[in-house]
């Protein structure tokens, strides 16, 4: 007998994002190889400490642009959409 459970799609489930990204994924290898903390230190003097709105994390912005370059995503709007739906991209950023 065929049955469906329509309420299953709304049941909460705990998932670890580390388990969803394969160990041999290119972005995982890049993240293990490169320490991106130097970007924050290079950009710190360019921002005012006591005036203005909070900035977007420069490391996160750089990683987003790196994903766009590596995967041939030319539009920044398209890049943001891809990061929303691709777990590996989201994990990296």
C-alpha positions in Angstrom: 0.0 0.0 0.0 1.3 3.4 -1.0 1.2 6.2 1.6 2.7 9.6 2.0 3.4 11.6 5.1 2.6 15.2 4.2 3.6 16.6 7.7 7.2 15.2 7.4 8.5 18.1 5.4 7.8 20.5 8.4 9.5 18.3 11.0 12.7 19.8 12.4 15.9 17.9 11.8 19.4 18.7 13.2 22.1 18.5 10.6 25.8 19.4 10.9 27.0 21.4 7.9 30.4 19.8 8.3 28.9 16.4 7.3 27.3 17.8 4.2 30.5 19.1 2.6 32.6 16.3 1.1 36.1 15.9 2.6 37.7 16.2 -0.9 35.8 19.4 -2.0 38.0 22.1 -3.5 36.8 24.8 -1.0 37.6 22.5 1.9 41.1 22.1 0.6 41.5 25.9 0.1 40.2 26.6 3.6 42.7 24.1 5.1 45.6 25.6 3.1 45.0 29.3 3.4 44.7 31.4 6.6 42.4 34.3 5.5 42.9 36.2 8.7 45.5 38.5 7.0 42.7 40.1 5.1 41.0 41.5 8.2 44.4 42.9 9.4 45.1 44.5 6.0 41.6 46.1 5.9 41.3 47.2 9.5 43.0 50.6 9.0 40.6 51.4 6.1 37.6 51.4 8.4 36.6 54.0 11.0 36.4 52.5 14.5 33.8 54.9 16.0 31.7 56.2 13.1 29.4 54.8 10.5 27.6 51.6 10.0 29.1 48.1 10.7 30.9 46.7 7.7 30.5 43.4 6.0 33.3 41.1 7.2 36.1 41.7 4.6 37.2 38.0 4.9 33.6 36.9 4.1 33.5 39.3 1.1 36.8 38.1 -0.2 35.7 34.4 0.1 32.5 35.2 -1.8 34.4 36.9 -4.6 36.9 33.9 -4.7 34.0 31.5 -5.1 32.7 33.7 -8.0 36.1 33.6 -9.7 36.7 29.8 -9.2 33.3 28.8 -10.4 32.8 31.4 -13.2 29.9 33.3 -11.5 30.2 36.8 -13.0 27.2 38.5 -11.4 27.3 39.4 -7.8 23.6 38.9 -7.5 23.9 35.5 -9.0 26.8 34.8 -6.6 24.6 35.6 -3.6 21.9 33.3 -4.9 24.3 30.5 -5.4 25.7 30.9 -1.9 22.2 30.7 -0.5 21.5 27.4 -2.2 24.9 25.7 -2.3 25.9 24.1 1.0 29.6 24.0 0.2 29.7 27.7 -0.7 27.8 28.6 2.4 30.2 26.5 4.5 33.2 28.2 3.0 31.9 31.7 3.5 
